[in-house]
């Protein structure tokens, strides 16, 4: 699941907010130009790194998401984590843009804003705190771990509930890392970036 579509520029937007909008547009344009063959190869390589990662192999509970559009695909990751007996938590977007969490059983249904969401009972917004590792979507990341999302703030709120020391990884294409990502006080950093080339702390 992705965060909601980016909002329009609000009146009186900060310089950081305007810079984020410009970077989102740049990354989304590049993603639309990416071929299907390249997208599939990237998803497969990223899945291999995630599934071989020590923290994922040791984890009992993994918070993840369902990729949509041109985000690096997560289908193999979700299927293999479930097959390995992991408890996989997937987000459900609430009306207030916060994220509820549901234990993934293999069934997904179409939801608002072009998203796919799991079927099952909501465990509450604090359920993400049970995760041993958290995988999140994004559009870009800096070398310091600043993550660019879609602008809804859903994941910033969710990551504020994740325990100290829990690995949080954003899954990206190679050209979406090492960028200058504007940061604001409410933004939450990730601890790792996963690309087709590997995992970078």
Wavefront OBJ file of the C-alpha trace (Angstrom):
o trace
v 0.000 0.000 0.000
v 1.206 3.454 -0.803
v 0.495 6.635 1.028
v -2.285 8.717 -0.515
v -1.737 10.750 -3.656
v 0.190 13.931 -3.165
v -1.872 16.979 -2.187
v -1.787 20.264 -4.089
v 0.569 22.984 -2.918
v -1.146 24.604 0.080
v -1.187 28.381 0.442
v 1.857 29.546 2.366
v 3.723 26.273 1.787
v 7.262 26.183 3.162
v 10.330 26.035 0.953
v 10.851 22.415 2.059
v 7.286 21.535 1.088
v 7.663 23.075 -2.348
v 10.999 21.290 -2.857
v 9.360 17.997 -1.904
v 6.621 18.517 -4.486
v 9.220 19.167 -7.187
v 11.199 16.051 -6.240
v 8.028 13.925 -6.182
v 7.181 15.073 -9.679
v 10.703 14.252 -10.870
v 10.701 10.741 -9.382
v 7.166 9.892 -10.498
v 7.984 10.991 -14.050
v 11.046 8.730 -14.066
v 8.990 5.816 -12.723
v 6.401 6.208 -15.469
v 9.184 5.952 -18.060
v 10.587 2.757 -16.563
v 9.943 -0.311 -18.716
v 7.967 -3.275 -17.406
v 10.986 -5.528 -17.883
v 13.137 -3.194 -15.763
v 10.445 -2.928 -13.087
v 10.071 -6.708 -12.808
v 13.844 -7.204 -12.615
v 14.156 -4.528 -9.920
v 11.372 -6.078 -7.840
v 12.962 -9.523 -8.081
v 16.397 -8.271 -7.042
v 14.980 -6.251 -4.128
v 12.953 -9.255 -2.955
v 16.089 -11.390 -2.945
v 17.921 -8.909 -0.733
v 14.998 -8.474 1.672
v 14.414 -12.199 2.084
v 18.108 -12.903 2.681
v 18.509 -10.043 5.179
v 19.413 -11.347 8.639
v 16.943 -9.110 10.472
v 14.108 -10.345 8.251
v 15.134 -13.990 8.589
v 15.152 -13.668 12.390
v 11.947 -11.605 12.600
v 8.744 -13.041 13.986
v 6.637 -10.081 12.810
v 7.284 -7.978 9.713
v 5.323 -4.829 8.884
v 5.247 -4.452 5.109
v 2.998 -3.020 2.388
v 1.392 -3.850 -0.941
v 3.180 -2.053 -3.767
v 0.999 -0.380 -6.381
v 1.681 1.328 -9.688
v 5.378 1.645 -10.467
v 6.593 1.109 -6.911
v 9.089 -1.761 -6.659
v 6.874 -4.837 -6.406
v 6.371 -6.619 -3.083
v 4.348 -9.685 -4.151
v 7.226 -12.179 -3.785
v 8.285 -10.671 -0.448
v 4.789 -10.986 1.016
v 4.246 -14.504 -0.307
v 7.580 -15.865 0.913
v 7.391 -14.201 4.318
v 3.956 -15.733 4.829
v 5.157 -19.127 3.593
v 8.048 -18.956 6.050
v 5.583 -18.596 8.911
v 6.212 -14.910 9.606
v 3.406 -12.750 10.931
v 3.053 -10.088 8.245
v 1.239 -6.859 9.076
v -0.146 -4.791 6.199
v -1.546 -1.273 6.421
v -5.102 -0.139 5.863
v -5.563 3.567 5.210
v -8.001 5.201 7.632
v -10.177 8.216 6.752
v -7.840 10.458 8.786
v -4.825 9.253 6.716
v -3.421 7.271 9.655
v -2.660 3.567 9.175
v -4.452 0.663 10.809
v -2.779 -2.772 10.507
v -4.126 -6.185 9.552
v -2.416 -9.598 9.704
v -1.978 -10.757 6.091
v -3.649 -14.063 5.221
v -3.006 -13.972 1.479
v -6.188 -12.164 0.479
v -6.198 -8.593 -0.875
v -9.085 -6.449 -2.055
v -9.234 -3.185 -4.033
v -9.578 -0.110 -1.830
v -9.885 3.637 -2.277
v -7.237 5.649 -4.174
v -6.149 2.667 -6.253
v -4.773 0.772 -3.264
v -4.914 -2.915 -2.390
v -5.609 -3.773 1.226
v -5.671 -6.979 3.282
v -8.850 -8.662 4.433
v -9.221 -9.097 8.172
v -9.779 -7.429 11.502
v -7.957 -4.165 12.147
v -5.423 -4.429 14.944
v -5.183 -0.693 15.595
v -2.678 2.002 14.717
v -0.276 0.851 17.434
v 0.075 -2.693 16.053
v 3.109 -1.607 14.017
v 4.984 -1.362 17.333
v 4.967 -5.199 17.425
v 7.099 -5.431 14.271
v 10.684 -6.668 14.427
v 11.415 -4.984 11.091
v 9.404 -2.509 9.008
v 9.371 -2.229 5.201
v 7.965 1.028 3.828
v 7.295 2.540 0.407
v 8.831 5.794 -0.719
v 9.868 7.876 -3.679
v 13.425 8.793 -2.682
v 15.901 8.732 0.188
v 18.981 10.709 1.165
v 22.249 9.255 2.402
v 21.153 10.273 5.917
v 17.904 8.297 5.709
v 15.523 11.156 4.969
v 12.608 9.539 3.110
v 10.322 11.195 0.579
v 6.776 9.864 0.697
v 3.630 10.833 -1.163
v 2.829 13.726 1.127
v -0.049 12.361 3.183
v 2.003 11.873 6.343
v 0.624 8.364 6.944
v 3.976 6.675 7.340
v 5.502 9.469 9.401
v 2.749 8.896 11.951
v 3.148 5.125 11.795
v 6.934 5.228 12.137
v 6.619 7.377 15.248
v 5.152 4.261 16.904
v 8.004 1.938 15.920
v 10.364 1.017 18.732
v 13.884 2.391 18.994
v 16.403 0.133 17.284
v 13.860 -1.544 15.003
v 15.173 -1.588 11.400
v 13.030 0.459 9.011
v 13.811 -0.034 5.310
v 12.476 1.804 2.268
v 12.400 -0.099 -1.048
v 13.591 2.012 -3.989
v 15.058 1.932 -7.469
v 18.761 2.663 -7.730
v 18.386 6.214 -9.082
v 16.063 7.189 -6.223
v 18.720 6.996 -3.519
v 21.403 9.435 -2.425
v 19.220 12.401 -3.385
v 18.794 15.662 -1.514
v 15.499 15.039 0.276
v 14.070 18.100 2.064
v 13.233 17.346 5.689
v 10.729 18.864 8.118
v 10.393 18.313 11.885
v 7.578 15.763 11.527
v 9.473 13.599 9.015
v 10.708 10.207 10.214
v 13.959 8.759 8.892
v 14.529 5.195 7.735
v 17.493 3.139 8.909
v 18.114 1.268 5.639
v 17.526 1.560 1.895
v 16.981 -1.547 -0.253
v 17.625 -1.285 -4.003
v 18.366 -3.859 -6.703
v 22.049 -3.442 -5.794
v 21.614 -4.376 -2.139
v 20.887 -3.045 1.352
v 22.502 0.185 2.518
v 22.378 1.343 6.154
l 1 2 3 4 5 6 7 8 9 10 11 12 13 14 15 16 17 18 19 20 21 22 23 24 25 26 27 28 29 30 31 32 33 34 35 36 37 38 39 40 41 42 43 44 45 46 47 48 49 50 51 52 53 54 55 56 57 58 59 60 61 62 63 64 65 66 67 68 69 70 71 72 73 74 75 76 77 78 79 80 81 82 83 84 85 86 87 88 89 90 91 92 93 94 95 96 97 98 99 100 101 102 103 104 105 106 107 108 109 110 111 112 113 114 115 116 117 118 119 120 121 122 123 124 125 126 127 128 129 130 131 132 133 134 135 136 137 138 139 140 141 142 143 144 145 146 147 148 149 150 151 152 153 154 155 156 157 158 159 160 161 162 163 164 165 166 167 168 169 170 171 172 173 174 175 176 177 178 179 180 181 182 183 184 185 186 187 188 189 190 191 192 193 194 195 196 197 198 199 200 201
